[in-house]
């Protein structure tokens, strides 16, 4: 069993910042990729950012220049620094880890951007 536990969500005003963190526990693998998805009400879950084991990063266009993903392969952690947050960033954010053909998910953490 692999467990992903997220932390760091909350309420922030537009223009503010939050950092999300995720740590894996249980039967831990050297994941191929760790990253973050989000799902807003009435919308499909989308990949926000990911980090491969060799350190390469991916960002969806809407967060480029505002979000930064980082992680520690040895500690099986991944973080998402979110700056210049906007109301459209409001969503439940999910940590994701992939080991070859298997995907693992955290329980989600709410991020609300509102004045």
C-alpha positions as CSV (number, residue, x, y, z in Angstrom):
1,X,0.0,0.0,0.0
2,X,1.2,3.5,-0.9
3,X,-0.2,6.4,1.0
4,X,0.2,10.0,-0.2
5,X,-0.5,12.7,2.4
6,X,-1.0,16.3,1.4
7,X,-0.8,19.4,3.5
8,X,-0.7,23.2,3.0
9,X,-4.1,24.0,1.5
10,X,-6.3,26.8,2.7
11,X,-7.9,30.2,2.0
12,X,-5.8,33.0,0.5
13,X,-6.5,36.3,-1.1
14,X,-5.9,37.0,-4.8
15,X,-2.2,37.6,-5.3
16,X,-1.2,35.6,-2.3
17,X,0.9,32.5,-2.0
18,X,0.6,28.9,-0.7
19,X,2.8,25.9,-0.6
20,X,1.5,22.4,-0.9
21,X,3.5,19.5,0.4
22,X,3.1,15.7,-0.2
23,X,4.9,12.8,1.4
24,X,4.6,9.2,0.5
25,X,4.6,6.4,3.0
26,X,4.0,2.7,3.1
27,X,5.4,0.4,0.4
28,X,7.3,3.2,-1.3
29,X,8.8,2.9,-4.7
30,X,11.2,5.0,-6.6
31,X,8.4,6.8,-8.4
32,X,8.8,7.6,-12.1
33,X,6.9,10.9,-11.5
34,X,5.3,12.8,-8.7
35,X,3.1,15.8,-9.3
36,X,-0.1,17.7,-8.6
37,X,-3.5,17.6,-10.2
38,X,-6.5,19.9,-9.4
39,X,-10.2,19.7,-9.8
40,X,-12.5,22.6,-9.7
41,X,-16.3,22.2,-9.2
42,X,-17.9,21.1,-12.4
43,X,-14.6,20.6,-14.2
44,X,-12.4,17.7,-15.0
45,X,-9.3,16.9,-13.0
46,X,-6.2,18.5,-14.7
47,X,-2.5,18.0,-14.3
48,X,-1.0,21.2,-12.9
49,X,2.7,20.3,-12.5
50,X,4.8,17.2,-12.4
51,X,8.4,16.3,-11.7
52,X,10.1,13.2,-13.1
53,X,12.7,11.2,-11.3
54,X,15.5,12.8,-13.3
55,X,14.3,16.2,-12.3
56,X,12.5,17.4,-15.4
57,X,9.4,19.5,-14.7
58,X,6.1,20.1,-16.5
59,X,3.6,22.9,-15.9
60,X,0.2,23.5,-17.4
61,X,0.3,26.8,-19.3
62,X,-2.1,28.6,-16.9
63,X,0.4,28.3,-14.0
64,X,3.7,28.8,-15.8
65,X,5.7,31.6,-14.1
66,X,3.6,31.4,-11.0
67,X,4.0,27.9,-9.6
68,X,7.1,25.9,-8.9
69,X,7.4,22.2,-8.2
70,X,10.2,20.7,-6.2
71,X,10.9,17.4,-4.6
72,X,13.2,14.9,-3.0
73,X,13.4,11.5,-4.6
74,X,15.1,9.9,-1.6
75,X,12.5,11.2,0.8
76,X,9.6,10.6,-1.6
77,X,8.3,14.1,-1.3
78,X,6.9,16.7,-3.7
79,X,6.0,20.3,-3.1
80,X,4.2,23.0,-5.1
81,X,5.0,26.6,-4.4
82,X,2.0,28.7,-5.7
83,X,2.5,32.4,-6.1
84,X,0.2,35.1,-7.5
85,X,-2.8,33.0,-6.9
86,X,-6.0,33.9,-8.7
87,X,-9.7,32.9,-8.1
88,X,-9.4,30.5,-11.0
89,X,-6.8,28.5,-9.1
90,X,-9.5,27.5,-6.6
91,X,-9.8,23.8,-6.6
92,X,-9.1,20.6,-4.7
93,X,-5.4,19.8,-5.3
94,X,-4.3,16.1,-5.4
95,X,-0.9,14.7,-5.0
96,X,-0.1,12.0,-7.6
97,X,2.7,9.5,-7.9
98,X,3.3,7.1,-10.8
99,X,5.3,3.9,-10.7
100,X,5.4,2.4,-14.2
101,X,1.7,1.5,-14.8
102,X,0.3,2.3,-11.4
103,X,-0.9,5.7,-10.2
104,X,-1.4,6.6,-6.6
105,X,-3.4,9.5,-5.2
106,X,-3.6,11.6,-2.1
107,X,-6.9,12.5,-0.5
108,X,-6.8,16.1,-1.7
109,X,-6.4,19.5,-0.1
110,X,-8.7,22.5,-0.8
111,X,-7.2,25.7,-2.1
112,X,-9.6,28.6,-2.1
113,X,-8.6,32.0,-3.6
114,X,-11.0,34.7,-2.6
115,X,-11.2,38.2,-1.2
